[in-house]
Amino acid sequence: MMNAPLMPSGITAMDRKQRPAAIPPMPDYHARVMGYMAGGAIIMTGVLIDHFPAHLIWLVPLALLWPHALYFLSRALLPKRTAVVRERILLLDGVIIGSLIVQLQFSLIPAIMLLLMVSFSCIIVGGLRAWAMNMVALALGIAGTVAVLGAEFQPEIPLTLAMVSAVATAVYVCIMAFYTYQQARALVLAKSQIQYQREQSIALSHKLAKYLSPQVWQSIFTGERDVRLETQRKKLAVFFSDIQGFTELSEEMEPEGLTDLLNTYFTEMSQIALKYGGTIDKFVGDSIMIFFGDPTSQGAKNDTIACVAMAIEMRKHMTVLRQKWKSQGIRTPLEIRMGISTGFCTVGNFGADNRMDYTIIGKEVNLASRLEELGDPGEILVSYETFSLIKDRIMCRDKGEITVKGFARPVPIYQVIDFRQDIGNSRSFIEHEGDGFAMYLDSEKVDANEREQIIQALDNAARHLRED
């Protein structure tokens, strides 16, 4: 089990369970109402102490009503409040604040406080770019108002007005900062939750992956394949194997020991299958079903060669396992027999919407299973299609024909010997094929009566070629 990620300071496990995943940002509407209320308080104080002209008192109700009117108007005209819309509304605020600074006769403290509030809002909403654009809008508001109403300068202000301006601005900034802090803290909490859930999901997915072939799990986990009932036709190399002598062994051993032996066998063989890129379909008793060519494929030829190479290595690895089991007191000689067939199969998810199995069906599956049943201990039997794809790299021996249900004609089958490069000089096979000549010799299968006939035929062929 993976350790839970460290949580930020001040955030407890109880917070994770009880608090919402994120605290929504403070709406622009509420921030604007607070800002204009602070501006209204500054104007009212200046009028009451006779520092501003009395006619400016009408700006107080306007400041209190304008945010509400702007809110409903923008909702009606621009229902989708995107970041661009928010920045444009802030530009309008900049023009209004610029005009207000002129009407307040450029009083130093109120002007600075109004600039501070609008700058704070712009930086929170859109960063430095929004702040720069808002300053341009504010300058345009100042210039336009000066052009229409003229300009009066009264930079010095009474202490009372300065204190009210500072307190109103401080309240606005503190409330905005508090909501900004809450958003940042909620973001940290949400990030922690996402990381925790991600690690939990990964841990769970790795557990579930043990019930699927790694290739299938990977394609689902990365989104390459949907988990739904669907199939497709593909050319696959299908492999079946079982253990010769396992039935007799199961009568001699206790179930616990037999289970350990079987799990060891499956583990070792699965590692070999994955090494060559095989998709492990299922384990049934002591049998293994594997296929090559889905969900990834290197082409029918390479897939088939990989499948046969896997079978050869499995056969060789059984020698190691037999020695291991013998040292554990298991005397029954266990051998693996295998069957391989290559052809078109239907592959995909079969079953129901709430329970499906990723597998393959088709006559090639039946043929591979039949070849495995016919094999002798330690033998790998392949179909003709498989043989035709591997014969240039892997030596095979003709085993005649068999009759299989679903096939109209007898099926030629072959026994896999080994890679040609690994057979060496001691091999009993000689093959040569060219235009006008083909030869296949398996000296181990030639009896004494046929030997003289073959030698005579070869001598005649050699004499005929020399005379020509």
C-alpha positions in Angstrom: 0.0 0.0 0.0 1.4 3.4 -0.9 1.9 6.0 1.8 -0.5 8.9 1.9 1.0 12.2 0.7 2.1 14.8 3.2 -0.6 17.4 3.7 0.2 21.2 3.9 0.7 22.7 7.3 -2.6 23.4 9.1 -4.6 20.9 7.0 -5.6 17.8 8.8 -7.2 14.6 7.7 -10.5 15.8 9.2 -10.2 18.9 7.0 -9.8 16.6 4.0 -13.0 14.8 4.7 -15.2 17.7 5.9 -14.1 20.7 3.9 -15.2 21.2 0.3 -12.7 20.5 -2.4 -12.3 24.2 -3.2 -13.7 27.5 -1.9 -15.2 29.5 -4.8 -13.5 32.8 -5.5 -15.2 36.0 -4.2 -17.7 37.1 -6.9 -16.8 40.3 -8.8 -20.2 41.6 -7.9 -19.4 41.6 -4.1 -16.0 43.0 -4.6 -17.3 45.8 -6.7 -20.1 46.6 -4.2 -17.4 46.8 -1.4 -15.2 49.1 -3.5 -18.0 51.5 -4.4 -19.2 51.5 -0.8 -15.7 52.5 0.3 -15.7 55.3 -2.3 -19.2 56.4 -1.2 -18.0 56.6 2.4 -15.0 58.8 1.3 -17.3 61.2 -0.7 -19.9 61.5 2.1 -17.2 62.2 4.7 -15.7 64.9 2.5 -19.1 66.5 1.9 -20.1 66.5 5.5 -16.9 68.2 6.6 -17.2 70.7 3.8 -14.1 69.6 2.0 -15.9 68.6 -1.2 -18.6 70.6 -2.9 -22.1 69.8 -1.6 -23.4 68.8 -5.0 -21.1 65.7 -5.0 -23.4 64.1 -2.4 -25.4 62.8 -5.3 -22.5 60.5 -6.1 -23.1 58.6 -2.9 -26.4 56.9 -3.9 -25.0 56.5 -7.4 -22.0 54.7 -6.0 -24.2 52.4 -3.9 -26.6 51.6 -6.9 -24.1 51.4 -9.7 -22.6 48.0 -8.9 -26.1 46.4 -8.7 -27.2 48.0 -12.0 -23.9 46.9 -13.7 -24.4 43.4 -12.4 -27.9 42.9 -13.8 -27.1 44.7 -17.0 -24.0 42.6 -17.7 -25.9 39.4 -16.8 -28.6 40.3 -19.3 -26.2 41.3 -22.1 -23.2 39.0 -21.3 -24.5 35.8 -19.6 -21.1 34.0 -19.9 -18.8 35.9 -17.6 -15.5 35.0 -19.1 -12.1 36.4 -18.0 -12.3 38.8 -21.0 -15.7 40.1 -19.9 -14.4 40.7 -16.3 -11.4 42.6 -17.6 -13.6 44.9 -19.8 -15.9 45.6 -16.9 -12.8 46.5 -14.9 -11.8 49.0 -17.6 -15.2 50.7 -17.1 -14.4 50.9 -13.4 -11.1 52.5 -14.3 -12.8 55.2 -16.3 -15.3 55.9 -13.5 -12.5 56.1 -10.8 -10.5 58.4 -13.1 -13.5 60.7 -13.4 -14.2 60.5 -9.6 -10.6 61.5 -8.8 -11.1 64.7 -10.9 -14.4 65.5 -9.2 -12.7 65.0 -5.8 -10.3 67.8 -6.8 -7.3 65.5 -6.9 -7.4 65.2 -3.1 -4.2 63.2 -2.4 -5.2 60.6 0.2 -8.7 59.8 -1.3 -7.1 59.6 -4.8 -4.3 57.3 -3.6 -6.8 55.1 -1.8 -9.1 54.8 -4.9 -6.0 54.0 -7.0 -5.0 51.3 -4.5 -8.4 49.6 -4.5 -8.8 49.5 -8.3 -5.2 48.3 -8.7 -5.6 45.6 -6.2 -8.8 44.3 -7.9 -7.1 44.4 -11.4 -4.0 42.5 -10.3 -6.2 39.8 -8.7 -8.5 39.4 -11.7 -6.0 39.7 -14.6 -2.5 40.3 -13.3 -0.2 43.1 -14.5 -1.7 43.1 -18.0 -5.2 43.9 -16.6 -3.6 46.5 -14.2 -1.8 48.3 -17.1 -4.9 48.4 -19.2 -6.9 49.7 -16.3 -4.4 52.5 -15.6 -4.8 53.5 -19.3 -8.6 53.5 -18.8 -8.2 55.5 -15.6 -6.0 58.1 -17.4 -8.6 58.4 -20.1 -11.3 58.9 -17.5 -9.2 61.7 -15.9 -8.5 63.3 -19.3 -12.2 63.2 -20.4 -13.5 64.6 -17.1 -11.0 67.4 -17.1 -11.9 68.3 -20.7 -15.6 68.5 -19.8 -15.6 69.9 -16.2 -12.2 71.4 -15.9 -9.8 70.7 -13.0 -9.5 72.0 -9.5 -6.6 70.9 -7.2 -7.0 70.6 -3.5 -4.3 68.1 -2.5 -4.4 68.8 1.3 -7.2 67.2 3.2 -8.4 67.2 6.8 -7.3 64.4 9.1 -10.8 63.0 9.4 -11.1 62.5 5.7 -7.7 60.9 5.6 -8.5 58.5 8.3 -11.9 57.5 6.8 -10.2 57.0 3.4 -7.4 54.9 5.0 -9.9 52.8 7.0 -12.3 52.2 4.1 -9.4 51.2 1.9 -7.9 49.0 4.6 -11.2 47.2 5.1 -11.6 46.6 1.4 -8.0 45.3 1.0 -8.2 43.1 4.0 -11.5 41.5 2.9 -10.1 40.9 -0.6 -6.9 39.6 0.8 -8.8 37.2 3.1 -10.7 35.8 0.2 -7.5 35.5 -1.8 -5.9 33.6 1.1 -9.0 31.3 1.2 -8.7 30.6 -2.5 -4.9 29.9 -2.2 -5.5 27.6 0.8 -8.4 25.9 -1.0 -6.1 25.4 -4.1 -3.4 23.8 -1.9 -6.1 21.5 -0.3 -7.5 20.6 -3.7 -4.1 19.8 -5.1 -3.4 17.6 -2.1 -6.7 15.8 -2.6 -6.0 15.3 -6.3 -2.6 14.0 -5.6 -3.9 11.6 -2.9 -6.7 10.4 -5.2 -4.3 10.0 -8.0 -2.0 7.8 -5.9 -4.9 5.8 -4.7 -6.2 5.4 -8.3 -2.7 4.3 -9.4 -2.4 1.8 -6.6 -5.9 0.4 -7.3 -5.2 0.2 -11.0 -2.0 -1.8 -10.4 -4.0 -4.2 -8.3 -6.7 -4.6 -10.9 -3.9 -5.0 -13.6 -3.1 -8.4 -12.1 -6.5 -9.6 -13.4 -5.7 -8.4 -17.0 -2.9 -9.0 -19.4 -0.4 -6.0 -19.0 -0.9 -5.0 -22.7 -4.7 -4.9 -22.3 -4.5 -3.0 -19.0 -2.0 -0.5 -20.5 -4.3 0.2 -23.5 -7.3 0.8 -21.2 -5.4 2.9 -18.6 -3.9 5.2 -21.3 -7.3 5.6 -23.0 -6.3 3.8 -26.2 -9.1 1.3 -25.7 -12.7 1.8 -24.4 -14.2 -0.6 -21.9 -17.2 -1.6 -23.9 -18.5 -4.6 -25.8 -16.7 -4.6 -29.1 -14.7 -7.0 -31.2 -12.6 -7.0 -34.4 -11.0 -9.5 -36.7 -7.2 -9.8 -36.6 -4.6 -12.2 -37.6 -3.2 -13.7 -34.4 -0.8 -16.4 -33.3 -2.6 -18.5 -30.7 -0.7 -20.6 -28.2 -2.0 -23.3 -25.8 0.1 -25.4 -23.4 -0.5 -27.8 -20.5 1.6 -30.0 -18.2 1.9 -33.7 -19.1 1.8 -35.7 -15.9 0.0 -33.0 -13.8 -3.1 -35.1 -13.3 -1.0 -38.0 -11.8 0.9 -35.5 -9.6 -2.4 -34.0 -8.3 -3.3 -37.4 -6.9 0.0 -37.7 -5.0 0.4 -34.2 -3.6 -1.5 -32.2 -1.0 -3.6 -29.3 -2.4 -1.4 -26.6 -0.7 1.8 -28.0 -2.3 0.2 -28.5 -5.6 -1.0 -24.9 -5.5 2.5 -23.6 -4.8 3.9 -25.7 -7.7 1.3 -24.5 -10.1 1.7 -20.8 -9.1 5.4 -21.1 -9.5 5.0 -22.6 -13.0 2.5 -19.9 -14.0 4.7 -17.2 -12.7 7.8 -18.5 -14.6 5.9 -19.0 -17.8 4.1 -15.7 -17.6 7.4 -13.9 -17.4 8.6 -15.6 -20.5 5.4 -14.7 -22.3 5.7 -11.1 -21.4 9.3 -11.1 -22.4 8.2 -11.9 -26.0 5.2 -9.6 -26.0 2.5 -12.2 -25.6 -1.0 -11.3 -24.3 -1.9 -13.8 -21.6 -5.5 -14.7 -22.1 -6.3 -17.1 -19.2 -5.2 -19.9 -17.0 -7.4 -23.0 -16.9 -6.3 -25.8 -14.6 -2.7 -26.4 -15.7 -3.3 -24.9 -19.1 -2.2 -21.5 -20.4 -3.7 -19.6 -23.4 -1.7 -16.8 -24.9 -2.0 -14.9 -28.2 0.2 -12.5 -30.2 -0.9 -9.7 -32.5 -3.3 -7.8 -30.2 -3.5 -5.2 -28.7 -0.1 -4.5 -30.3 1.3 -6.2 -33.4 4.6 -6.3 -35.3 3.1 -8.0 -38.2 1.8 -11.6 -38.6 5.3 -13.0 -39.4 7.1 -11.4 -36.4 4.2 -12.1 -34.1 4.3 -15.8 -35.0 8.1 -16.0 -34.7 7.8 -14.4 -31.3 5.2 -16.9 -30.3 7.2 -19.9 -31.3 10.4 -18.4 -29.8 8.4 -18.1 -26.5 7.4 -21.8 -26.8 11.0 -22.9 -27.3 12.2 -21.0 -24.3 9.3 -22.4 -22.2 10.3 -25.9 -23.2 14.0 -25.2 -22.2 12.9 -23.6 -18.9 11.0 -26.7 -17.9 14.4 -28.4 -17.5 15.2 -25.8 -14.8 11.8 -26.2 -13.1 12.1 -30.0 -13.1 15.4 -29.8 -11.3 13.9 -27.4 -8.8 10.9 -29.7 -8.2 13.1 -32.7 -8.0 15.1 -31.1 -5.2 11.8 -30.5 -3.4 10.9 -34.2 -3.5 8.7 -34.2 -6.6 9.6 -37.3 -8.5 6.9 -37.3 -11.2 8.6 -36.0 -14.4 6.6 -33.1 -15.6 6.8 -32.1 -19.3 5.1 -29.3 -21.2 3.3 -29.8 -24.5 2.3 -26.9 -26.7 0.2 -26.1 -29.8 0.4 -23.0 -32.0 -1.8 -21.9 -34.8 -1.8 -18.6 -36.8 -4.9 -17.2 -38.5 -7.7 -14.7 -38.3 -9.6 -14.6 -35.0 -12.3 -12.4 -33.4 -10.7 -10.5 -30.5 -12.2 -8.1 -28.1 -14.6 -7.8 -25.1 -17.2 -10.5 -24.8 -19.9 -10.8 -22.2 -22.3 -8.3 -20.7 -22.1 -4.6 -20.0 -21.5 -5.2 -16.3 -19.1 -8.2 -16.7 -16.9 -8.7 -19.7 -13.9 -10.8 -20.7 -11.2 -9.8 -23.1 -10.5 -12.9 -25.2 -10.4 -14.4 -28.6 -12.6 -16.9 -30.5 -12.4 -18.6 -33.8 -11.4 -21.9 -35.5 -7.7 -21.1 -35.1 -8.2 -21.1 -31.3 -9.7 -24.6 -31.6 -6.9 -25.7 -33.8 -4.2 -24.5 -31.4 -6.0 -26.3 -28.5 -6.2 -29.5 -30.6 -2.5 -29.4 -31.5 -1.7 -29.0 -27.8 -3.8 -32.1 -27.0 -2.1 -34.1 -29.7 1.5 -33.2 -28.7 3.8 -35.6 -27.0 5.7 -34.5 -23.8 8.1 -31.7 -24.6 6.7 -31.3 -28.1 5.6 -28.1 -29.9 3.1 -28.7 -32.7 2.3 -25.9 -35.2 -0.2 -25.5 -38.0 0.8 -25.1 -41.7 0.1 -21.3 -41.6 2.5 -21.0 -38.6 5.1 -23.2 -40.3 5.0 -21.1 -43.5 5.8 -18.0 -41.5 8.7 -19.4 -39.4 10.3 -22.0 -41.6 13.1 -19.7 -42.8 14.3 -19.2 -39.2 13.1 -22.2 -37.3 13.6 -25.9 -38.1 10.4 -27.9 -38.2 9.6 -31.6 -38.8 6.6 -32.7 -40.9 4.1 -34.6 -38.7 1.5 -35.4 -41.3 -2.1 -34.3 -41.3 -4.9 -34.3 -38.7 -8.7 -33.9 -39.0 -10.0 -31.0 -36.9 -13.6 -29.9 -36.4 -14.4 -26.7 -38.4 -11.8 -27.4 -41.1 -13.1 -28.9 -44.4 -9.8 -30.6 -45.2 -7.1 -32.4 -43.1 -4.7 -29.9 -41.6 -0.9 -30.4 -42.1 1.0 -30.1 -38.8 4.6 -29.7 -38.0 6.9 -30.2 -34.9 9.1 -27.4 -33.9 12.7 -28.5 -33.4 14.7 -25.3 -32.7 16.1 -22.1 -34.3 18.3 -23.1 -37.2 21.2 -21.1 -35.9 21.1 -23.1 -32.6 21.0 -26.6 -34.2 24.6 -26.8 -35.2 26.4 -29.5 -37.2 24.8 -32.3 -35.3 21.4 -31.6 -36.8 19.5 -34.4 -38.5 17.7 -32.0 -41.0 18.9 -31.0 -44.4 16.8 -28.6 -46.5 17.4 -26.9 -49.8 14.9 -25.2 -52.1 15.4 -23.5 -55.4 13.9 -23.2 -58.9 13.5 -26.7 -60.2 14.8 -28.4 -57.0 13.6 -28.9 -53.5 14.8 -31.3 -50.8 13.8 -31.9 -47.2 15.7 -34.6 -45.3 15.1 -35.8 -41.7 17.7 -38.6 -41.2 16.2 -39.6 -37.9 13.0 -40.6 -39.6 14.6 -42.6 -42.5 14.6 -46.3 -41.9 17.2 -48.8 -43.3 15.0 -49.8 -46.3 14.5 -46.2 -47.4 18.1 -45.2 -46.9 19.4 -47.0 -49.9 16.6 -45.7 -52.1 17.3 -42.2 -51.1 21.1 -42.5 -51.7 20.4 -44.0 -55.1 18.0 -41.1 -56.0 20.5 -38.5 -54.8 23.3 -40.2 -56.9 21.1 -40.2 -60.0 20.3 -36.6 -59.5 23.9 -35.6 -59.0 25.0 -37.6 -62.1 22.3 -35.9 -64.1 23.3 -32.5 -63.0 27.0 -33.2 -63.8 26.2 -34.4 -67.3 24.1 -31.3 -68.1 
